Amino acid sequence: MQRDAETAATRPRSMWQRNRWLLARRASQLTVLALFLMGPWAGVWLARGSLASGELFGVLRLTDPLVALQTLLAHHMLEGSALAGAVIVAVFYAAFGGRSYCAWVCPVNPVTDLAAWLRGKLRLPSLLRHATPDRRLRYAVLAVVLLLSALLGSVVWETVNPITLLQRALVFGLAGGYGAALAVFAFDLLVLPRGWCGHLCPVGAFYGVLGRGSLMHVSAVNRDRCTACGDCFRVCPEPHVIAPALYGAPHGRSPAMASADCIRCARWIDVPRNDLIGSRPGHRWFWP
């Protein structure tokens, strides 16, 4: 029986098995966009507004908590429904992992994933060579955004936010959003691998802070089967979150990827050629 289990574990995985979580994320991102696109494109108003602040099914008002925070710092009042919507979103991501927003909702994520894939295929060198900014830089950018909102009395980041600009471009055809997406793509492709999301984006930084105490994590429950092939590190947009969970057993570390930087993309579960790293619930809440 044990031999049969080991044989099954080392059996090559199908294309579906190696891309199922990637496809699930793309379906989630497209579904979110479709909710907003159905109104202008087909006259079916399932959602109005944008990811910054919108209304679902004419009933539920949801607000990006970062936008709400900037608004309050800019000394502007928020309607009760908008404030309640921000609280709902904040509680959801605080519980289920703040940066899951980046992998499952953000429309810029497919742009940066495409840049990373193309960069790998073309084996492009970084213009920064071996100089890599500290990942904590994004938290400094977040602090500057909040400070400017307070000083200027304006929701500063929303005027240049690639997420908002790209969504507006897709919904309303505003060309500026495509330019912002192209700039992010070029930056990741030519200047710094995974540079935008991994080092600069204040939205990802904010959701990371929001989800520091989240209840749900990706878990390497079968880490003893790891063959150290390195595939998971190559595809993970935040590879530094993997090592403590995967190799931390001798030091008593949990197999959960509890870092606030983890975006819950589950890509590292997809990519191994053999079914050596499994996942199942355990400890707190482990996902998937």
GIRA-V835128 format. One record per backbone hydrogen bond with DSSP energy under -0.5 kcal/mol. NH is the residue of the N-H (numbers start at 1). CO is the residue of the C=O. If there is no record, write none. Layout:
BEGIN
nh:NH co:CO
nh:NH co:CO
END
This chain:
BEGIN
nh:5 co:1
nh:6 co:2
nh:7 co:3
nh:8 co:4
nh:9 co:5
nh:10 co:6
nh:11 co:8
nh:13 co:273
nh:18 co:14
nh:19 co:16
nh:20 co:16
nh:23 co:19
nh:24 co:20
nh:25 co:21
nh:26 co:22
nh:27 co:23
nh:28 co:24
nh:29 co:25
nh:30 co:26
nh:31 co:27
nh:32 co:28
nh:33 co:29
nh:34 co:30
nh:35 co:31
nh:36 co:32
nh:36 co:33
nh:37 co:33
nh:38 co:34
nh:40 co:36
nh:41 co:37
nh:42 co:38
nh:43 co:39
nh:44 co:38
nh:45 co:43
nh:46 co:44
nh:47 co:35
nh:48 co:55
nh:50 co:53
nh:54 co:62
nh:55 co:48
nh:56 co:60
nh:57 co:46
nh:59 co:56
nh:60 co:56
nh:61 co:59
nh:62 co:54
nh:62 co:60
nh:64 co:52
nh:68 co:64
nh:69 co:65
nh:70 co:66
nh:71 co:67
nh:72 co:68
nh:73 co:69
nh:74 co:70
nh:75 co:72
nh:76 co:71
nh:83 co:79
nh:84 co:80
nh:85 co:81
nh:86 co:82
nh:87 co:83
nh:88 co:84
nh:89 co:85
nh:90 co:86
nh:91 co:87
nh:92 co:88
nh:93 co:89
nh:94 co:90
nh:95 co:91
nh:96 co:92
nh:97 co:93
nh:100 co:97
nh:101 co:98
nh:102 co:99
nh:103 co:99
nh:104 co:100
nh:105 co:101
nh:106 co:101
nh:109 co:106
nh:112 co:108
nh:113 co:109
nh:114 co:110
nh:115 co:111
nh:116 co:112
nh:117 co:113
nh:118 co:114
nh:119 co:115
nh:120 co:116
nh:121 co:117
nh:122 co:118
nh:123 co:119
nh:124 co:119
nh:127 co:190
nh:128 co:191
nh:129 co:126
nh:131 co:128
nh:132 co:130
nh:133 co:131
nh:137 co:134
nh:138 co:135
nh:139 co:136
nh:140 co:136
nh:141 co:137
nh:142 co:138
nh:143 co:139
nh:144 co:140
nh:145 co:141
nh:146 co:142
nh:147 co:143
nh:148 co:144
nh:149 co:145
nh:150 co:146
nh:151 co:147
nh:152 co:148
nh:153 co:149
nh:154 co:149
nh:156 co:154
nh:158 co:155
nh:159 co:156
nh:160 co:157
nh:161 co:157
nh:165 co:161
nh:166 co:162
nh:167 co:163
nh:168 co:164
nh:169 co:165
nh:170 co:166
nh:171 co:167
nh:172 co:168
nh:173 co:168
nh:173 co:169
nh:174 co:168
nh:175 co:173
nh:177 co:174
nh:178 co:174
nh:178 co:175
nh:179 co:175
nh:180 co:176
nh:181 co:177
nh:182 co:178
nh:183 co:179
nh:184 co:180
nh:185 co:181
nh:186 co:182
nh:187 co:183
nh:188 co:184
nh:189 co:185
nh:190 co:186
nh:191 co:186
nh:191 co:187
nh:192 co:187
nh:195 co:192
nh:198 co:194
nh:199 co:195
nh:200 co:195
nh:200 co:196
nh:201 co:196
nh:205 co:201
nh:206 co:202
nh:207 co:203
nh:208 co:204
nh:209 co:205
nh:210 co:206
nh:211 co:207
nh:212 co:209
nh:214 co:211
nh:215 co:95
nh:216 co:95
nh:217 co:285
nh:220 co:255
nh:221 co:219
nh:221 co:278
nh:222 co:278
nh:223 co:220
nh:225 co:222
nh:226 co:223
nh:234 co:230
nh:235 co:231
nh:236 co:232
nh:239 co:236
nh:241 co:238
nh:242 co:239
nh:243 co:239
nh:245 co:241
nh:245 co:242
nh:246 co:242
nh:247 co:243
nh:248 co:244
nh:251 co:248
nh:252 co:249
nh:253 co:248
nh:257 co:218
nh:258 co:256
nh:262 co:259
nh:269 co:266
nh:270 co:266
nh:271 co:267
nh:272 co:268
nh:275 co:9
nh:275 co:11
nh:276 co:274
nh:278 co:276
nh:285 co:215
nh:286 co:284
nh:287 co:217
END
